[in-house]
Amino acid sequence: MSLVFAGVCSHAPGITGRAHLADPAVKDEFHAQFHRFGEAMRATKPDAVIVIAAEHFANFFMNNMPAYAIGMADSYEGPIEDPKWLGIEKHRIPGDAALSQRLIREVMQTVDVAYAEEWKFDHGIMVPLNFLTPKFDTKVIPVNINCQGPPLTPLHRAWAFGEALRRACDKVPERIALVGTGGISHWPATPDSGKVNAEWDAEFMRRWCANDRETLLSQADYGDEATYREAGQGGFEIRTFISVAAAARGKGEIFHMKAIPIFAVTCTAATMSVE
């Protein structure tokens, strides 16, 4: 078994870019748990980290929006945003084009996936990497699920994509860590920015920790209309969490889950056992 770690975390830009504006005790508690999350991942000694993110129109646009995309380069650059705004300096992050291609070929057996040899990382990947691989020296394979431009991939297809990633990881000898990044509830770039739905977030994460496929894929609870109403357009990023649950097959443990309005999200970090 080559999937050695699975987890999910928030990626809001305020986590690093507005850290100085938060209550120091609240910020320090979250950052400490985020670093703990990274330490848990690094303890598994992965050869590469697959980061499933929800890209924010930095590389993929409505003229040609893939439902799923995987990076296939030997290096990447980020952040695409102003480093002073994000609080993260620019880095060249190592990739592994050959490993990416092997994974892509296997994913393609069951799920159609786009691939990209050029990819500039935005905060959706760079904020997690700041805690996961603080030296930016671990190979990263970026993955994007379209959570921005409707029509969005159905939830059951996000699950199928996670299953495909797991099969691909199991076919390679390298040790792979898998991290999904996203919300949970948030209303970015709207008048409601800073609002969170902590009750909705807690219930979703309860289901995620139980790896309850049926309720995670409930259209009544997490279909696009229901999610938009209860969790904002940022809530569509639950697709990355769902893919991780499908890949890991285990149960989850929450390191941190607390609303921090200045970061405009319920700040979350959680691992899932790989079964």
NUNUZA-117372 format. One line per 4 residues: number of its first residue (from 1); their letters; for each residue x, y, z of N, C-alpha, C, O. Coordinates in steps of 0.1 Angstrom, whole numbers, plus 5000, padded with zeros to 4 digits. Layout:
BEGIN
NUM = a = X:Y:Z:X:Y:Z:X:Y:Z:X:Y:Z  ...
END
This chain:
BEGIN
1 = mslv = 5009:4988:5000:5000:5000:5000:5009:5012:5000:5017:5014:5009  5007:5021:4990:5016:5033:4989:5009:5046:4994:5016:5056:4995  4996:5045:4996:4990:5057:5002:4993:5057:5017:4988:5048:5024  5001:5066:5022:5006:5065:5036:4999:5075:5045:5001:5075:5057
5 = fagv = 4993:5085:5039:4987:5096:5048:4975:5102:5040:4975:5103:5028  4965:5105:5048:4953:5112:5042:4948:5123:5052:4948:5120:5064  4944:5134:5047:4939:5144:5055:4933:5156:5047:4933:5156:5035  4926:5165:5055:4920:5177:5049:4924:5189:5057:4926:5188:5069
9 = csha = 4923:5201:5050:4926:5213:5058:4921:5225:5050:4918:5224:5038  4919:5236:5057:4915:5249:5051:4926:5255:5044:4938:5252:5046  4923:5264:5034:4933:5270:5027:4931:5285:5025:4937:5292:5016  4922:5291:5033:4919:5305:5032:4931:5314:5033:4940:5312:5041
13 = pgit = 4932:5324:5024:4944:5332:5024:4947:5340:5037:4958:5343:5040  4936:5343:5044:4938:5350:5056:4946:5342:5067:4951:5348:5076  4946:5329:5066:4953:5321:5075:4968:5325:5077:4974:5325:5088  4974:5330:5066:4987:5335:5066:4988:5350:5064:4995:5357:5070
17 = grah = 4979:5355:5055:4979:5369:5051:4974:5378:5061:4978:5390:5062  4964:5374:5070:4958:5382:5080:4961:5377:5094:4954:5380:5103  4972:5369:5095:4975:5363:5108:4977:5374:5119:4974:5372:5130  4983:5385:5115:4986:5395:5124:4974:5403:5129:4975:5410:5139
21 = ladp = 4962:5401:5122:4950:5408:5126:4942:5399:5136:4932:5405:5142  4945:5387:5137:4937:5378:5145:4940:5379:5160:4951:5384:5164  4931:5375:5169:4935:5373:5183:4946:5364:5184:4945:5352:5179  4958:5368:5190:4970:5360:5190:4968:5346:5196:4973:5336:5191
25 = avkd = 4960:5345:5206:4957:5332:5212:4950:5322:5203:4953:5310:5202  4940:5328:5196:4932:5320:5187:4940:5316:5175:4940:5304:5171  4948:5325:5170:4957:5322:5158:4967:5312:5162:4970:5303:5154  4973:5314:5173:4984:5305:5177:4979:5291:5179:4986:5281:5176
29 = efha = 4967:5289:5185:4961:5276:5187:4959:5269:5173:4963:5258:5172  4954:5276:5164:4951:5270:5151:4964:5267:5144:4966:5256:5138  4973:5277:5143:4986:5274:5137:4994:5263:5143:5000:5255:5136  4993:5261:5156:5000:5250:5163:4994:5237:5158:5001:5227:5156
33 = qfhr = 4981:5236:5157:4974:5224:5152:4977:5221:5137:4978:5210:5133  4978:5232:5130:4981:5231:5115:4995:5225:5114:4997:5217:5106  5004:5230:5122:5018:5225:5122:5018:5211:5126:5026:5203:5121  5010:5207:5136:5009:5193:5141:5004:5184:5130:5009:5173:5128
37 = fgea = 4995:5189:5122:4989:5182:5111:5001:5180:5101:5002:5168:5096  5009:5190:5098:5020:5188:5089:5030:5178:5094:5036:5170:5087  5033:5179:5107:5042:5169:5113:5037:5155:5112:5045:5146:5110  5024:5153:5114:5019:5140:5112:5021:5135:5098:5024:5123:5096
41 = mrat = 5019:5143:5088:5021:5139:5074:5036:5136:5072:5039:5126:5066  5045:5145:5076:5059:5143:5074:5064:5130:5081:5074:5124:5076  5058:5126:5092:5062:5114:5099:5060:5102:5091:5066:5092:5094  5051:5102:5081:5049:5090:5073:5059:5090:5061:5059:5080:5054
45 = kpda = 5068:5099:5061:5079:5100:5051:5074:5098:5037:5079:5089:5030  5065:5107:5032:5061:5105:5018:5071:5109:5008:5079:5118:5011  5071:5103:4997:5080:5107:4986:5074:5118:4978:5081:5126:4972  5060:5119:4979:5053:5130:4972:5040:5132:4979:5034:5124:4985
49 = vivi = 5035:5145:4978:5022:5149:4984:5013:5153:4972:5016:5162:4965  5002:5146:4971:4991:5150:4962:4982:5160:4970:4977:5157:4980  4981:5172:4965:4973:5182:4971:4961:5184:4962:4962:5190:4951  4949:5180:4967:4937:5183:4960:4931:5196:4964:4927:5198:4975
53 = aaeh = 4931:5206:4955:4927:5219:4958:4915:5223:4949:4911:5216:4940  4910:5235:4952:4899:5241:4944:4905:5254:4939:4905:5264:4946  4910:5254:4927:4917:5265:4921:4908:5277:4919:4896:5275:4916  4914:5289:4919:4905:5301:4920:4907:5310:4907:4911:5321:4908
57 = fanf = 4905:5304:4896:4907:5311:4883:4921:5316:4881:4923:5327:4874  4931:5310:4887:4945:5314:4885:4951:5307:4872:4959:5313:4866  4946:5295:4869:4952:5288:4858:4941:5283:4848:4943:5282:4836  4929:5280:4854:4918:5274:4846:4907:5284:4846:4903:5290:4856
61 = fmnn = 4901:5286:4834:4891:5297:4832:4879:5291:4825:4879:5279:4821  4868:5299:4824:4856:5294:4818:4856:5292:4803:4847:5286:4798  4867:5296:4797:4869:5292:4783:4872:5277:4781:4870:5272:4770  4877:5271:4791:4880:5257:4791:4883:5252:4805:4894:5252:4810
65 = mpay = 4872:5248:4812:4872:5245:4826:4872:5229:4828:4861:5224:4826  4883:5223:4831:4882:5209:4834:4876:5205:4847:4877:5213:4857  4868:5194:4847:4862:5190:4860:4873:5186:4870:4872:5188:4882  4883:5179:4864:4895:5174:4872:4908:5177:4864:4908:5175:4852
69 = aigm = 4918:5181:4871:4931:5183:4864:4942:5179:4874:4941:5181:4886  4953:5173:4868:4964:5169:4876:4977:5175:4870:4978:5175:4858  4985:5180:4878:4998:5186:4873:5007:5176:4869:5008:5165:4875  5015:5179:4859:5025:5169:4853:5037:5176:4849:5041:5177:4838
73 = adsy = 5044:5182:4860:5056:5190:4857:5067:5186:4868:5063:5180:4878  5079:5189:4865:5090:5186:4875:5092:5197:4885:5099:5196:4894  5085:5209:4882:5085:5220:4892:5074:5229:4890:5068:5230:4879  5070:5236:4900:5059:5246:4900:5063:5259:4907:5073:5259:4914
77 = egpi = 5056:5270:4904:5059:5282:4911:5047:5287:4919:5035:5284:4915  5049:5294:4930:5039:5300:4937:5044:5308:4949:5056:5307:4952  5036:5317:4954:5022:5319:4951:5020:5328:4938:5029:5336:4936  5009:5327:4932:5006:5335:4920:5002:5349:4926:5003:5359:4918
81 = edpk = 4997:5350:4938:4993:5362:4944:5006:5370:4949:5017:5365:4949  5003:5382:4953:5014:5391:4959:5018:5384:4972:5010:5382:4981  5031:5381:4973:5036:5374:4985:5034:5383:4998:5031:5377:5009  5034:5396:4997:5032:5404:5009:5017:5403:5013:5014:5403:5025
85 = wlgi = 5008:5402:5004:4994:5400:5007:4991:5387:5013:4984:5386:5023  4997:5376:5008:4995:5363:5013:5004:5359:5025:5000:5350:5032  5015:5366:5027:5024:5363:5038:5032:5351:5035:5037:5345:5045  5034:5347:5023:5042:5336:5019:5051:5340:5007:5046:5345:4997
89 = ekhr = 5064:5338:5009:5074:5342:4998:5072:5333:4986:5067:5322:4987  5077:5338:4975:5076:5330:4962:5086:5318:4963:5097:5320:4969  5082:5307:4958:5091:5295:4959:5089:5287:4946:5079:5288:4939  5099:5279:4942:5098:5269:4932:5097:5256:4939:5105:5252:4947
93 = ipgd = 5086:5250:4937:5082:5237:4944:5085:5225:4935:5081:5225:4924  5092:5215:4940:5095:5204:4932:5083:5196:4929:5074:5194:4937  5082:5190:4917:5072:5181:4912:5079:5168:4908:5090:5166:4910  5071:5160:4901:5077:5147:4895:5068:5144:4883:5058:5137:4885
97 = aals = 5072:5148:4871:5064:5146:4859:5062:5132:4856:5051:5128:4852  5072:5123:4858:5071:5109:4855:5061:5102:4865:5053:5094:4860  5062:5105:4878:5052:5100:4887:5038:5105:4884:5029:5097:4884  5037:5118:4881:5024:5123:4877:5018:5116:4865:5006:5112:4865
101 = qrli = 5026:5113:4855:5021:5106:4843:5016:5092:4847:5006:5088:4841  5024:5085:4855:5019:5072:4859:5006:5072:4866:4997:5064:4864  5004:5082:4875:4992:5083:4883:4980:5087:4873:4969:5082:4874  4983:5096:4864:4973:5101:4855:4968:5089:4846:4956:5088:4844
105 = revm = 4977:5081:4841:4974:5070:4833:4964:5060:4840:4955:5055:4834  4967:5058:4853:4958:5049:4860:4945:5056:4863:4935:5049:4862  4945:5068:4867:4932:5075:4870:4923:5075:4857:4911:5073:4858  4929:5076:4846:4922:5076:4833:4915:5063:4830:4906:5063:4822
109 = qtvd = 4918:5053:4837:4911:5040:4835:4896:5041:4839:4888:5034:4833  4893:5050:4848:4879:5051:4852:4874:5065:4852:4862:5067:4852  4882:5075:4853:4878:5089:4854:4885:5098:4843:4898:5097:4843  4878:5105:4835:4885:5114:4826:4891:5126:4833:4884:5132:4841
113 = vaya = 4904:5128:4831:4911:5139:4838:4920:5146:4829:4926:5141:4820  4920:5160:4830:4929:5168:4823:4942:5168:4830:4943:5164:4842  4953:5173:4823:4966:5174:4829:4973:5187:4824:4970:5191:4813  4982:5192:4832:4988:5204:4829:5003:5204:4832:5007:5200:4843
117 = eewk = 5012:5208:4822:5026:5208:4824:5030:5222:4830:5042:5223:4834  5021:5231:4830:5024:5244:4836:5013:5247:4846:5001:5246:4844  5017:5252:4858:5007:5254:4869:5014:5264:4879:5024:5261:4885  5007:5275:4881:5012:5284:4891:5003:5283:4903:4991:5284:4902
121 = fdhg = 5009:5280:4915:5001:5277:4927:4995:5290:4932:5002:5300:4934  4982:5290:4936:4976:5301:4943:4975:5297:4958:4981:5287:4962  4968:5305:4966:4967:5302:4980:4961:5289:4983:4964:5283:4994  4953:5283:4974:4947:5270:4977:4957:5259:4979:4953:5249:4986
125 = imvp = 4968:5260:4973:4979:5251:4976:4990:5257:4985:4995:5250:4993  4993:5269:4983:5005:5275:4990:5002:5276:5005:5012:5274:5013  4990:5280:5009:4987:5281:5024:4989:5267:5030:4996:5266:5040  4983:5256:5025:4986:5243:5031:5001:5239:5031:5006:5234:5041
129 = lnfl = 5008:5242:5020:5022:5238:5019:5030:5246:5030:5040:5240:5034  5026:5258:5033:5033:5265:5043:5034:5258:5057:5043:5259:5064  5024:5249:5059:5024:5241:5072:5028:5226:5069:5034:5220:5078  5024:5221:5057:5027:5207:5054:5042:5205:5051:5048:5196:5057
133 = tpkf = 5048:5214:5043:5062:5212:5039:5068:5226:5040:5071:5232:5030  5071:5231:5052:5075:5245:5054:5088:5248:5047:5091:5260:5045  5096:5238:5043:5108:5240:5036:5106:5240:5021:5115:5243:5013  5094:5237:5017:5090:5236:5003:5099:5227:4995:5103:5230:4984
137 = dtkv = 5103:5216:5001:5113:5207:4995:5108:5193:4992:5115:5185:4987  5095:5191:4994:5089:5178:4991:5081:5179:4978:5075:5189:4975  5082:5168:4970:5076:5168:4957:5061:5169:4959:5055:5163:4967  5055:5178:4951:5040:5180:4951:5034:5177:4938:5040:5180:4927
141 = ipvn = 5023:5170:4938:5015:5168:4926:5002:5175:4928:4993:5170:4936  5000:5186:4921:4987:5194:4923:4976:5188:4916:4977:5183:4905  4964:5188:4922:4952:5183:4916:4941:5194:4918:4940:5200:4929  4934:5196:4908:4923:5206:4909:4909:5199:4906:4908:5192:4896
145 = incq = 4900:5202:4915:4886:5199:4912:4878:5212:4910:4879:5221:4918  4871:5213:4899:4864:5226:4896:4853:5228:4907:4843:5221:4907  4855:5237:4915:4845:5241:4925:4841:5256:4924:4835:5261:4932  4845:5261:4912:4842:5276:4910:4832:5279:4899:4823:5287:4902
149 = gppl = 4833:5272:4888:4825:5276:4876:4814:5265:4873:4818:5255:4866  4802:5267:4876:4791:5258:4873:4790:5256:4858:4793:5265:4850  4787:5244:4853:4782:5232:4862:4794:5225:4868:4804:5222:4862  4792:5222:4881:4802:5216:4889:4800:5201:4888:4789:5195:4886
153 = tplh = 4811:5194:4890:4811:5179:4890:4801:5174:4901:4802:5179:4912  4793:5164:4898:4784:5159:4909:4792:5153:4920:4803:5148:4918  4786:5153:4932:4793:5148:4944:4797:5133:4942:4808:5129:4946  4789:5125:4936:4792:5111:4934:4804:5109:4925:4811:5099:4926
157 = rawa = 4806:5119:4916:4818:5118:4907:4831:5122:4915:4842:5117:4912  4829:5132:4924:4841:5135:4933:4845:5123:4941:4857:5121:4943  4835:5115:4945:4838:5103:4952:4846:5093:4943:4856:5087:4947  4840:5091:4931:4847:5082:4921:4861:5087:4918:4870:5079:4916
161 = fgea = 4863:5100:4917:4876:5105:4915:4886:5101:4926:4897:5098:4924  4881:5102:4939:4889:5098:4950:4893:5083:4949:4904:5080:4952  4883:5075:4946:4886:5061:4944:4896:5058:4933:4905:5050:4935  4896:5066:4922:4905:5065:4911:4919:5069:4916:4929:5062:4913
165 = lrra = 4920:5079:4924:4933:5083:4929:4939:5073:4938:4951:5070:4938  4930:5066:4946:4935:5056:4955:4941:5044:4947:4951:5039:4950  4933:5040:4937:4938:5029:4928:4952:5033:4922:4960:5024:4921  4953:5045:4918:4965:5050:4911:4977:5049:4921:4988:5045:4918
169 = cdkv = 4974:5054:4933:4985:5054:4944:4989:5040:4947:5001:5037:4949  4980:5031:4947:4983:5017:4950:4991:5010:4940:4996:4999:4942  4991:5016:4927:4999:5010:4916:5013:5014:4916:5021:5009:4908  5017:5025:4924:5031:5030:4923:5038:5026:4936:5032:5025:4946
173 = peri = 5051:5024:4935:5059:5021:4946:5062:5032:4956:5065:5030:4968  5061:5045:4951:5064:5056:4959:5053:5057:4971:5042:5053:4970  5058:5063:4982:5050:5066:4993:5042:5079:4991:5049:5090:4989  5029:5079:4991:5021:5091:4987:5013:5096:4999:5006:5088:5005
177 = alvg = 5013:5109:5001:5004:5115:5010:4993:5122:5002:4996:5128:4991  4981:5122:5007:4970:5129:5000:4963:5139:5009:4959:5135:5021  4962:5151:5005:4956:5162:5013:4946:5169:5005:4949:5174:4994  4934:5170:5010:4924:5178:5003:4922:5192:5010:4923:5192:5023
181 = tggi = 4921:5202:5003:4921:5216:5009:4908:5223:5004:4904:5222:4992  4903:5231:5013:4891:5239:5009:4885:5247:5021:4892:5251:5030  4872:5248:5020:4865:5256:5030:4866:5252:5045:4877:5249:5049  4856:5251:5052:4844:5244:5047:4834:5256:5043:4835:5261:5031
185 = shwp = 4824:5260:5051:4815:5271:5047:4823:5284:5046:4831:5287:5055  4821:5291:5036:4826:5305:5035:4821:5312:5023:4816:5306:5013  4821:5325:5024:4815:5334:5013:4825:5343:5008:4824:5355:5010  4836:5338:5001:4847:5347:4997:4843:5357:4987:4834:5354:4978
189 = atpd = 4849:5369:4988:4847:5380:4978:4832:5383:4976:4828:5387:4965  4825:5383:4987:4811:5387:4987:4809:5397:4999:4817:5397:5008  4797:5403:5000:4794:5411:5012:4794:5403:5025:4795:5409:5036  4792:5390:5023:4791:5381:5035:4805:5375:5039:4806:5366:5047
193 = sgkv = 4815:5380:5033:4829:5375:5036:4832:5376:5051:4829:5387:5056  4836:5366:5057:4838:5365:5071:4828:5357:5078:4829:5353:5090  4816:5355:5072:4805:5347:5077:4809:5333:5076:4815:5328:5066  4805:5325:5086:4807:5310:5086:4794:5304:5092:4787:5311:5099
197 = naew = 4792:5292:5088:4781:5284:5093:4787:5273:5101:4788:5261:5096  4790:5275:5114:4797:5266:5122:4789:5253:5124:4795:5242:5125  4776:5254:5126:4768:5242:5128:4768:5233:5115:4770:5221:5116  4767:5239:5104:4768:5231:5091:4782:5225:5090:4783:5213:5086
201 = daef = 4792:5232:5093:4806:5227:5092:4807:5215:5101:4813:5205:5097  4803:5216:5114:4804:5206:5123:4797:5193:5119:4802:5182:5120  4785:5194:5113:4778:5183:5109:4785:5176:5097:4786:5164:5096  4790:5184:5087:4797:5179:5076:4809:5171:5081:4812:5160:5076
205 = mrrw = 4817:5177:5090:4829:5170:5094:4826:5158:5103:4834:5148:5103  4814:5158:5109:4810:5145:5116:4808:5134:5106:4813:5123:5109  4802:5137:5096:4799:5127:5085:4813:5123:5078:4815:5112:5075  4821:5133:5076:4834:5130:5070:4842:5121:5079:4848:5111:5074
209 = cand = 4843:5124:5092:4851:5116:5101:4845:5101:5102:4853:5092:5103  4832:5100:5100:4826:5087:5100:4828:5080:5086:4824:5068:5085  4832:5087:5076:4833:5083:5063:4820:5077:5058:4819:5066:5053  4810:5085:5060:4796:5080:5057:4793:5084:5043:4787:5095:5041
213 = retl = 4796:5076:5034:4794:5079:5019:4780:5084:5016:4778:5094:5009  4770:5077:5021:4756:5080:5018:4752:5094:5022:4746:5101:5014  4756:5098:5034:4752:5111:5038:4761:5122:5033:4756:5133:5031  4773:5119:5030:4782:5129:5024:4778:5133:5010:4780:5144:5005
217 = lsqa = 4771:5123:5003:4767:5125:4989:4752:5129:4988:4747:5129:4978  4746:5132:5000:4732:5135:5000:4729:5148:4992:4734:5159:4995  4721:5147:4982:4717:5159:4974:4709:5168:4982:4709:5180:4981  4701:5163:4991:4692:5171:5000:4700:5180:5009:4697:5192:5011
221 = dygd = 4712:5175:5014:4720:5182:5023:4732:5190:5016:4735:5201:5020  4738:5184:5006:4750:5189:5000:4749:5191:4985:4760:5193:4979  4738:5190:4979:4736:5194:4965:4740:5209:4964:4740:5216:4974  4742:5213:4951:4746:5227:4949:4737:5237:4955:4742:5247:4961
225 = eaty = 4724:5235:4953:4715:5245:4959:4715:5246:4974:4715:5257:4980  4715:5234:4980:4715:5234:4995:4728:5239:5000:4729:5247:5010  4739:5236:4994:4753:5240:4998:4754:5255:4997:4759:5262:5006  4750:5261:4986:4751:5275:4983:4743:5283:4994:4747:5293:4999
229 = reag = 4731:5277:4997:4722:5284:5007:4728:5284:5021:4728:5294:5028  4734:5273:5025:4738:5271:5039:4753:5274:5041:4757:5277:5052  4761:5273:5030:4776:5273:5032:4783:5283:5022:4795:5284:5022  4775:5290:5014:4781:5299:5004:4787:5292:4993:4788:5280:4992
233 = qggf = 4792:5300:4983:4798:5294:4971:4811:5287:4975:4816:5278:4968  4818:5291:4986:4830:5285:4991:4827:5270:4995:4836:5262:4996  4814:5268:4999:4811:5254:5004:4812:5244:4993:4812:5232:4996  4812:5248:4980:4814:5238:4970:4827:5230:4971:4828:5220:4965
237 = eirt = 4836:5236:4978:4849:5229:4980:4849:5216:4988:4859:5210:4990  4837:5213:4993:4836:5200:5000:4839:5188:4991:4842:5178:4996  4840:5191:4978:4843:5180:4968:4858:5175:4971:4860:5163:4969  4867:5184:4975:4880:5179:4978:4880:5170:4990:4888:5160:4991
241 = fisv = 4872:5173:5000:4872:5165:5012:4865:5152:5009:4870:5141:5014  4855:5152:5001:4848:5139:4997:4858:5130:4990:4858:5118:4992  4866:5136:4981:4875:5127:4973:4885:5121:4983:4889:5109:4981  4890:5128:4993:4899:5122:5003:4893:5111:5010:4899:5101:5013
245 = aaaa = 4880:5113:5015:4874:5102:5022:4872:5090:5013:4874:5079:5018  4869:5091:5001:4868:5080:4992:4881:5073:4990:4882:5060:4989  4892:5080:4989:4905:5074:4988:4911:5067:5000:4916:5057:4999  4908:5074:5012:4914:5068:5024:4907:5056:5029:4913:5047:5034
249 = rgkg = 4893:5057:5029:4884:5046:5033:4884:5044:5048:4877:5035:5053  4890:5052:5056:4891:5050:5070:4882:5060:5078:4872:5064:5073  4886:5063:5090:4879:5072:5099:4887:5084:5102:4900:5084:5101  4881:5095:5105:4888:5108:5106:4890:5112:5121:4883:5108:5130
253 = eifh = 4900:5120:5122:4903:5126:5135:4905:5141:5133:4914:5145:5125  4898:5150:5140:4899:5164:5139:4910:5169:5148:4909:5167:5160  4919:5177:5142:4930:5184:5150:4925:5197:5154:4927:5202:5165  4917:5204:5145:4912:5217:5148:4900:5220:5139:4900:5216:5127
257 = mkai = 4890:5226:5145:4878:5230:5137:4871:5241:5145:4863:5239:5154  4875:5253:5142:4869:5265:5149:4868:5277:5139:4877:5279:5132  4856:5283:5140:4854:5295:5131:4863:5307:5136:4864:5310:5148  4871:5312:5127:4879:5324:5129:4875:5334:5119:4880:5334:5108
261 = pifa = 4865:5343:5122:4860:5352:5112:4870:5360:5104:4868:5363:5092  4881:5365:5111:4891:5373:5104:4898:5365:5093:4903:5371:5083  4897:5352:5094:4903:5343:5083:4892:5339:5074:4894:5332:5064  4879:5343:5077:4868:5341:5068:4864:5326:5066:4859:5323:5055
265 = vtct = 4867:5318:5076:4864:5304:5074:4864:5296:5087:4870:5301:5097  4858:5285:5088:4860:5276:5100:4873:5269:5097:4874:5260:5089  4883:5272:5105:4897:5268:5102:4898:5253:5107:4896:5250:5119  4901:5245:5097:4900:5230:5099:4912:5223:5095:4919:5226:5085
269 = aatm = 4916:5213:5103:4927:5204:5100:4923:5190:5105:4920:5189:5117  4923:5180:5097:4918:5167:5102:4925:5156:5094:4928:5157:5082  4929:5145:5100:4935:5133:5093:4924:5122:5092:4914:5122:5099  4927:5113:5083:4919:5101:5081:4928:5089:5080:4937:5089:5073
273 = sve = 4924:5078:5087:4932:5066:5086:4931:5060:5072:4920:5061:5066  4942:5054:5068:4942:5048:5055:4939:5033:5056:4947:5026:5063  4928:5029:5051:4924:5015:5052:4926:5007:5039:4923:4995:5039
END
